[in-house]
Amino acid sequence: MQKQQMAEREAIIKNKKEFMMKRQQSDVKRMLERQKTLRHDDYVQMTDLCTNLIWIETMVTSLDHMDNTMFRLQQLHFEMANTLAEHLEKQLSSSSLTESQRRVSKKYRLSVSH
């Protein structure tokens, strides 16, 4: 008797789960039909996320933008470090330095330029 009740409950839960999954899939399909691109706040079915071409294209585009930004920032930091090294070199050459201090300055400038 209890086994039969448990089986009935499990069947009811399974049916509800299947209904919810089908409803979720249809909602996502309707949403995608209404708009051709996904926004960051859109709901996406997790099982379809990695196979959704729109999502993949959007992700690749976002990564390209991020890569370009990181490259530009890296170049900016190199320029800033080089400018600082040149400024330090000018300061050190104008003041009276010992030979060891000049070697340290030159070593620092070379390490920054690479």
Residue pairs with C-beta under 8 A, 6 or more apart in sequence:
24 45
25 45
25 48
27 43
28 43
28 44
28 45
28 48
31 42
31 43
32 38
32 54
36 54
37 54
37 58
38 44
38 52
38 54
38 55
38 58
44 52
44 55
49 55
50 56
81 112
81 113
82 112
82 113
84 112
85 108
85 109
85 112
85 113
86 109
88 105
88 108
88 109
89 105
89 109
92 101
92 102
92 105
97 105
